[in-house]
């Protein structure tokens, strides 16, 4: 297998699956590239939210939740939480100790993606710079304005759609489907259906 040729689907899928598993094991969170980008774009708000989480990271929120539950339902409610710490009542009702990673961690991830792509291109004999999107695109959308406006509009639509769907192909197609999340299965089906529909439309136009 040459590095200049596409990988077999099973090998590429295995590596993508390994990336999601390692990311989950290392960070405790599912992989979502669009989520990382969104956090970086609103890093001030994200930093404020992270500081608020850090203030509750020692179980104070869990203590308050358990105390309110015991007041409302009595001591018998404690039997429903066998992992309760009987002395301090900490860390039993939620995940307040799970604080989000700093924005810098997301920046490192995105930079690593760019470095990995560059290394792959170098090993394959590149990289090369292309000033056009290909003959087929030029035929369907001739002119300098279309060559800039259409990709820009497509990128905006993809970004808006990813946030509207609650995740991109990495979070839904890889992480979500691996967890058999109903929303991710539906979102991934929509991704594929949209891709097939557009491919058939472009074939008809050509």
C-alpha positions in Angstrom: 0.0 0.0 0.0 1.5 3.3 -1.1 1.2 6.4 1.0 0.1 8.3 -2.1 -3.0 6.1 -2.4 -6.1 6.2 -0.2 -6.1 3.7 2.7 -8.5 0.8 2.6 -11.8 1.6 4.3 -11.3 -0.9 7.1 -7.8 0.5 8.0 -9.0 4.1 7.9 -12.1 3.2 10.0 -9.9 1.3 12.5 -7.7 4.4 13.0 -10.6 6.7 13.3 -12.2 4.4 15.9 -8.9 4.4 17.8 -8.7 8.2 17.8 -12.2 8.4 19.4 -11.4 5.7 22.0 -8.1 7.3 23.0 -9.7 10.8 23.1 -12.4 9.5 25.4 -10.0 7.6 27.6 -7.6 10.5 27.9 -10.0 13.4 28.4 -13.2 11.7 29.6 -15.1 13.4 26.8 -16.4 12.4 23.4 -14.6 13.7 20.4 -16.3 16.7 18.7 -14.2 18.9 16.4 -17.0 21.5 15.8 -17.4 21.7 19.6 -13.7 22.5 20.0 -13.9 25.2 17.4 -17.1 26.7 19.0 -15.3 26.8 22.4 -12.3 28.6 20.9 -14.6 31.2 19.3 -16.2 32.0 22.6 -13.2 31.4 24.8 -14.1 34.2 27.3 -17.5 32.8 28.1 -16.0 29.3 28.2 -13.3 30.4 30.6 -15.9 31.9 32.9 -18.0 28.7 32.8 -14.8 26.6 33.6 -14.0 28.8 36.6 -17.6 28.3 37.8 -17.1 24.5 37.5 -13.8 24.7 39.3 -15.6 26.4 42.2 -17.9 23.4 42.5 -15.3 20.7 41.7 -14.9 19.5 45.3 -18.3 18.0 45.5 -20.2 21.0 46.9 -22.9 20.7 44.3 -23.3 16.9 45.0 -23.5 17.7 48.8 -26.3 20.2 48.2 -28.2 17.8 45.9 -28.0 14.9 48.3 -28.9 17.1 51.3 -32.0 18.4 49.4 -33.0 14.8 48.4 -32.7 13.6 52.0 -34.8 16.5 53.3 -37.5 15.7 50.7 -37.6 11.9 50.7 -35.9 10.9 54.0 -33.1 8.6 54.7 -34.6 5.8 52.6 -33.4 7.8 49.5 -29.8 7.0 50.5 -30.4 3.4 49.5 -30.9 4.4 45.9 -27.3 5.7 45.9 -25.2 2.8 47.1 -22.0 4.7 46.1 -22.7 7.5 48.6 -20.0 8.5 50.9 -21.8 8.0 54.2 -19.5 10.5 56.1 -19.1 13.4 53.8 -22.0 12.8 51.3 -19.6 13.9 48.5 -19.4 12.9 44.9 -22.6 10.8 44.6 -25.2 12.6 42.7 -23.5 14.1 39.7 -20.2 14.9 38.1 -19.2 18.1 39.6 -15.6 16.9 39.8 -15.5 16.6 36.1 -14.4 20.1 35.0 -14.1 20.9 31.3 -10.6 21.1 29.7 -9.1 24.5 29.1 -9.5 26.0 25.7 -5.8 25.6 25.1 -6.3 21.8 25.0 -8.6 22.3 22.0 -6.1 24.5 20.3 -3.4 21.8 20.7 -5.8 19.2 19.2 -6.5 21.4 16.1 -2.8 22.2 15.6 -2.0 18.5 15.9 -4.6 17.8 13.2 -2.9 20.3 10.9 0.5 18.9 11.7 -0.7 15.3 11.0 -2.2 16.3 7.7 1.1 18.1 6.7 3.2 15.1 7.6 0.9 12.8 5.6 1.1 15.1 2.6 4.9 15.2 2.8 5.2 11.4 3.0 2.9 11.2 0.0 5.2 13.4 -2.1 3.5 16.8 -1.4 2.1 19.0 -0.4 1.0 20.9 -3.5 -1.0 24.1 -3.8 -4.0 24.0 -6.0 -5.6 27.3 -7.1 -8.7 25.8 -8.5 -11.3 23.3 -7.2 -11.1 21.1 -10.3 -12.4 21.1 -13.8 -15.9 19.8 -12.8 -16.4 22.6 -10.3 -15.2 25.2 -12.8 -17.7 23.8 -15.3 -20.7 23.9 -12.9 -19.7 27.3 -11.3 -17.5 29.3 -13.7 -16.0 32.6 -12.7 -13.9 33.9 -9.9 -16.8 35.1 -7.8 -18.5 31.6 -7.8 -15.3 29.9 -7.0 -15.0 31.9 -3.8 -18.7 32.5 -2.9 -19.9 28.9 -3.2 -17.3 27.3 -1.0 -17.7 30.1 1.6 -21.5 29.6 1.6 -21.1 25.9 1.9 -18.7 26.2 4.8 -21.1 28.5 6.6 -24.0 26.1 6.0 -22.0 23.2 7.3 -20.9 25.1 10.4 -24.4 26.3 11.1 -25.8 22.8 10.5 -23.3 21.2 12.8 -24.2 23.5 15.7 -27.9 23.1 14.9 -27.6 19.3 15.0 -25.6 19.4 18.2 -22.5 18.1 16.7 -20.5 17.4 13.5 -19.6 14.2 11.8 -16.9 13.4 14.3 -19.2 13.7 17.3 -22.3 12.1 15.8 -20.8 9.7 13.2 -17.9 8.4 15.3 -18.5 9.0 18.9 -22.3 9.1 19.0 -22.9 6.1 16.7 -20.4 4.1 18.7 -22.5 4.7 21.8 -25.7 3.9 19.9 -27.1 7.4 20.6 -30.5 7.8 18.9 -29.9 11.4 17.9 -26.5 10.6 16.5 -27.8 7.7 14.5 -30.5 10.0 13.0 -28.0 12.8 12.4 -25.5 10.5 10.7 -28.3 9.1 8.5 -29.2 12.6 7.5 -25.5 13.4 6.7 -25.3 10.4 4.3 -28.7 11.1 2.8 -27.8 14.7 2.1 -24.4 13.6 0.6 -26.1 11.0 -1.7 -28.8 13.5 -2.8 -26.2 16.2 -3.7 -24.1 13.7 -5.5 -27.0 12.6 -7.6 -28.0 16.2 -8.3 -24.4 17.1 -9.4 -24.4 14.0 -11.6 -27.6 15.1 -13.2 -26.3 18.6 -13.8 -23.2 17.3 -15.4 
